[in-house]
Amino acid sequence: MTRPAIAIPLDKQSRPMKQLVEIDFHEVWAPNSQLPERGVLAVFVSQDIDKCQAKDKNCFQVVWLVDSSQTPNVVTNATTQNKVHADGSIETGVEGCSLLGNEHPKLNEAKAVCAFSANGITYNEARARDDCYSHLVSQAPNWRLLLRLLKNSTDYLLLIHEDDFAETRLERAWLVRLKRE
């Protein structure tokens, strides 16, 4: 049975966004991963993503579709086991893309960006040191890496708040772009 098509969202200028990645969880699910056994996660970005601020939620959209047309099958073959790495990341079959894990040199900074951005505040190191924003700094560890995509000269990190992950509200994830040096 085919899954429902994902409607392409529009950016602030009413232009179609570009699809960055689409992952079918039924194809990548691994035991003990805490991931849903089925559903489709798609990430779209504005055509002007390079000009967007991290706090601008209108520059990207995360779509989470629970695909109820598929019945979950517990995959027990060896190929599933090979997809899980020591850091907990899971290969997706998309080049340069993995789910979960905790390895990235700027992961702590990305978590802080999410904590600030989700509250409509632009992150920078000076604000992170300012006591007025200590409540946001303290929220940063509550964000976790959901998806990592290495594309061209950019690392796209999709992070999600622990509460949203626990409730499978993957559409509430936040996209952080980091240029590679």
Helices and strands as residue ranges (DSSP letters): E 18-24, H 25-28, E 40-45, G 49-51, G 57-59, E 60-65, H 78-83, E 90-91, E 97-99, H 107-117, H 125-129, G 131-133, H 134-137, G 140-142, E 143-151, E 154-161, H 162-166, G 170-172, E 174-179
